[in-house]
Amino acid sequence: MNVLEPSYEINESRPAVPRSIASLRRAVVAFAAEAGADDLQQENIGLAMSEAVSNCVIHAYPGDGVRGDISVKAWTDGGRIVVMVSDEGRGMAPRSDSPGLGLGLPMIARVSERLEIEDRSPCPGARLRMTFRLRGG
């Protein structure tokens, strides 16, 4: 696969439930491997994906019984892999009852070249965009 080909992409959607985390991670890591990511890059992308999708499952739909989907898009762009994770939940908001240590987003920022988080207004939810530079890209 030519890593500079911008049209190569995946577009996956799953319910925002725990079993979707591994499935979406596998899809993006397989995409990254085909796009030319080495083993360390695949590991970093997989780790970032697990954190991003877990955040959607845990935080986007907290305790209200309403569930939506998690959408993942990934594409190559000029020697980089861009991964976008979106949900239809409550968006980025502080939670006093939040589980975890709050280390997921800083870890994603550390393993990616760039991390962007945005509100999906006027639609509900949040969007997280991670960019990873391919070695030699």
C-alpha positions as CSV (number, residue, x, y, z in Angstrom):
1,M,0.0,0.0,0.0
2,N,1.3,3.5,-0.9
3,V,1.1,5.5,2.3
4,L,0.7,8.7,0.4
5,E,-2.6,7.6,-1.2
6,P,-5.2,9.9,0.5
7,S,-8.2,7.9,-0.7
8,Y,-7.4,4.8,1.4
9,E,-9.7,4.8,4.4
10,I,-12.0,2.9,6.7
11,N,-15.3,3.9,8.1
12,E,-16.7,1.7,10.9
13,S,-19.6,2.2,13.4
14,R,-20.5,0.1,16.5
15,P,-22.8,0.4,19.5
16,A,-21.2,2.2,22.4
17,V,-20.8,-0.9,24.5
18,P,-17.6,-2.5,26.0
19,R,-17.4,-5.3,23.4
20,S,-17.0,-2.7,20.6
21,I,-13.7,-1.5,22.0
22,A,-11.6,-4.5,20.8
23,S,-13.4,-4.7,17.5
24,L,-12.8,-1.1,16.6
25,R,-9.2,-1.3,17.8
26,R,-8.5,-4.3,15.7
27,A,-10.0,-2.6,12.6
28,V,-7.9,0.5,12.9
29,V,-4.7,-1.4,13.8
30,A,-5.2,-3.7,10.7
31,F,-5.8,-0.5,8.6
32,A,-2.5,1.0,10.0
33,A,-0.6,-2.2,9.2
34,E,-1.8,-2.2,5.7
35,A,-1.0,1.5,5.4
36,G,2.6,0.8,6.4
37,A,2.8,1.4,10.1
38,D,5.5,-0.6,11.9
39,D,5.0,-2.7,15.0
40,L,5.6,0.2,17.4
41,Q,3.3,2.5,15.5
42,Q,0.6,-0.2,15.4
43,E,1.0,-0.7,19.2
44,N,0.7,3.1,19.8
45,I,-2.3,3.4,17.5
46,G,-4.0,0.4,19.2
47,L,-3.4,1.9,22.7
48,A,-4.8,5.3,21.6
49,M,-7.8,3.6,20.0
50,S,-8.6,1.6,23.1
51,E,-8.4,4.8,25.2
52,A,-10.5,6.9,22.8
53,V,-13.2,4.3,22.3
54,S,-13.3,3.4,26.0
55,N,-13.9,7.1,26.8
56,C,-16.9,7.0,24.5
57,V,-18.3,3.9,26.1
58,I,-17.8,5.2,29.7
59,H,-18.3,9.0,29.4
60,A,-20.5,9.7,26.4
61,Y,-23.6,7.9,27.7
62,P,-23.2,7.9,31.5
63,G,-25.9,6.1,33.5
64,D,-28.9,7.3,31.5
65,G,-29.7,4.0,29.9
66,V,-29.6,5.7,26.4
67,R,-26.9,4.3,24.1
68,G,-25.7,5.5,20.7
69,D,-23.0,4.5,18.4
70,I,-19.3,5.1,18.2
71,S,-18.0,6.0,14.7
72,V,-14.4,5.5,13.6
73,K,-12.9,6.8,10.4
74,A,-9.3,6.4,9.5
75,W,-7.3,7.5,6.4
76,T,-3.8,8.2,5.2
77,D,-2.8,11.7,4.4
78,G,0.7,12.6,3.3
79,G,2.7,10.0,5.3
80,R,0.3,10.1,8.2
81,I,-2.6,8.1,9.5
82,V,-5.5,10.2,10.8
83,V,-8.1,8.5,13.0
84,M,-11.3,10.2,14.0
85,V,-13.5,8.8,16.8
86,S,-17.0,10.3,17.2
87,D,-19.9,9.6,19.5
88,E,-23.4,10.9,19.8
89,G,-23.4,11.3,23.6
90,R,-23.3,14.2,26.0
91,G,-20.1,15.8,24.7
92,M,-17.0,16.8,26.7
93,A,-18.2,17.8,30.2
94,P,-16.7,17.3,33.7
95,R,-18.1,14.5,35.8
96,S,-17.7,14.3,39.5
97,D,-18.6,10.6,39.4
98,S,-16.1,9.8,36.6
99,P,-14.3,6.4,36.9
100,G,-10.6,6.2,36.1
101,L,-7.6,8.4,36.8
102,G,-8.0,10.8,33.9
103,L,-4.8,9.7,32.1
104,G,-6.4,8.5,28.8
105,L,-6.3,11.8,26.9
106,P,-2.7,12.8,28.0
107,M,-1.6,9.3,27.0
108,I,-3.2,9.7,23.6
109,A,-1.5,13.0,23.2
110,R,1.9,11.5,24.1
111,V,1.7,8.6,21.5
112,S,0.2,10.6,18.7
113,E,1.7,13.4,16.7
114,R,-1.4,15.6,17.1
115,L,-4.6,15.3,19.1
116,E,-7.7,17.4,18.5
117,I,-10.9,17.3,20.5
118,E,-14.1,19.1,19.4
119,D,-17.7,19.4,20.3
120,R,-20.0,18.2,17.5
121,S,-22.4,21.1,17.9
122,P,-25.1,21.5,16.8
123,C,-25.2,17.7,16.8
124,P,-24.8,15.9,20.1
125,G,-21.5,14.3,21.0
126,A,-17.7,14.8,20.7
127,R,-15.1,14.1,18.1
128,L,-11.5,13.1,18.8
129,R,-9.0,13.3,15.9
130,M,-5.6,11.6,16.3
131,T,-2.8,12.0,13.8
132,F,0.2,9.5,13.7
133,R,3.2,10.1,11.4
134,L,4.3,7.0,9.6
135,R,8.1,6.4,9.9
136,G,9.7,7.5,6.7
137,G,6.4,9.4,5.9
